[in-house]
Amino acid sequence: MSKYIFILVFVPLISLSQSGISISGSSQFNIGETILPATNNYIPISYEQRNNNITLSLFRGRKFRIGTIALKGSLSYSIEKTKYKNNNTALLESSINNYETIKRFLIPSLEIWHILFQSEKTFIYTSIGGYGIIQNLNFEDDVYEYNSLVPFLRTGLQLNYNRFFLNPFISFDLEQIKFNSINDIFNANMGDKIKNYRIRTGLECGILF
C-alpha cells in the first residue's frame, strides 16, 4: 500500500508543467521566563533564544478550468540555541546554574495548493498538507528527543516581484502527532487532534530560481 501512496504523491510532482525552486531563511530572537521544578518547589528562570532557519522549496503546478492545482514540497534545517539564566539572587543557592541548550531540527513539509485567483504578480490560494519535526539530530542520550507531525489547512496570498516572493498566510493547525514509528501516526486519535487545533499566522519570503 505504501508503494501506491508514494507513486500517487511523487509522480505528479515530477510531471506537472509549471515549476520553481526557491531558497529562503529566517532568524528569530525571543526572551522570556519559564519555571523549572526543584525540591518541593518551582524556580523561575529567564532565557534568551535564537532560532536560525534555512529552507529549500520545490513548487510544481498545472492549470485546469477550476484553477491551478500544485504541489509544494520543502525541507528546512533549523538550529535553536537557548541560554538559561538564574537571575534571582534569592535563589542563587539552588542547584540550578546558568546553562545553554542547542537543538537541531529537520522540518519536511508537503502541501497541495488550489490557486483560486491569479494575476501577473499575485495569486490567492488554499492548501492542505502537513509538516514534520525530526529532532533526533544531536545524537546525545541525555537530550529529550521526539518526532512530530502537524497536519494543516491554509489560505494565503503570494506576491511576486521579479525573483523575490512574499507569502503571508493563515493556518488551521491540528494538534501535533508525536511518533517514534509510522504506525504511531496511523494510530493517533484524529478526533482529539482536531478538537485541540490552533490558528496561527505566518509570513514566508524568499528568492525563486
C-alpha positions, 0 to 999 in steps of 0.5 A, spaced: 500 500 500 505 504 501 508 503 494 501 506 491 501 512 496 508 514 494 507 513 486 500 517 487 504 523 491 511 523 487 509 522 480 505 528 479 510 532 482 515 530 477 510 531 471 506 537 472 508 543 467 509 549 471 515 549 476 520 553 481 525 552 486 526 557 491 531 558 497 529 562 503 531 563 511 529 566 517 532 568 524 528 569 530 530 572 537 525 571 543 526 572 551 522 570 556 521 566 563 519 559 564 519 555 571 523 549 572 521 544 578 526 543 584 525 540 591 518 541 593 518 547 589 518 551 582 524 556 580 523 561 575 528 562 570 529 567 564 532 565 557 534 568 551 533 564 544 535 564 537 532 560 532 536 560 525 532 557 519 534 555 512 529 552 507 529 549 500 522 549 496 520 545 490 513 548 487 510 544 481 503 546 478 498 545 472 492 549 470 485 546 469 478 550 468 477 550 476 484 553 477 491 551 478 492 545 482 500 544 485 504 541 489 509 544 494 514 540 497 520 543 502 525 541 507 528 546 512 534 545 517 533 549 523 538 550 529 535 553 536 540 555 541 537 557 548 541 560 554 538 559 561 539 564 566 538 564 574 537 571 575 534 571 582 539 572 587 534 569 592 535 563 589 542 563 587 543 557 592 539 552 588 542 547 584 540 550 578 546 554 574 546 558 568 546 553 562 545 553 554 541 548 550 542 547 542 537 543 538 537 541 531 531 540 527 529 537 520 522 540 518 519 536 511 513 539 509 508 537 503 502 541 501 497 541 495 495 548 493 488 550 489 490 557 486 483 560 486 485 567 483 491 569 479 494 575 476 501 577 473 504 578 480 499 575 485 495 569 486 490 567 492 490 560 494 488 554 499 492 548 501 492 542 505 498 538 507 502 537 513 509 538 516 514 534 520 519 535 526 525 530 526 529 532 532 533 526 533 539 530 530 544 531 536 545 524 537 546 525 545 542 520 550 541 525 555 537 530 550 529 529 550 528 527 543 521 526 539 518 526 532 512 530 530 507 531 525 502 537 524 497 536 519 494 543 516 489 547 512 491 554 509 489 560 505 494 565 503 496 570 498 503 570 494 506 576 491 511 576 486 516 581 484 521 579 479 525 573 483 523 575 490 516 572 493 512 574 499 507 569 502 503 571 508 498 566 510 493 563 515 493 556 518 488 551 521 493 547 525 491 540 528 494 538 534 501 535 533 502 527 532 508 525 536 511 518 533 517 514 534 514 509 528 509 510 522 504 506 525 504 511 531 501 516 526 496 511 523 494 510 530 493 517 533 486 519 535 484 524 529 478 526 533 482 529 539 487 532 534 482 536 531 478 538 537 485 541 540 487 545 533 490 552 533 490 558 528 496 561 527 499 566 522 505 566 518 509 570 513 514 566 508 519 570 503 524 568 499 528 568 492 525 563 486 530 560 481 
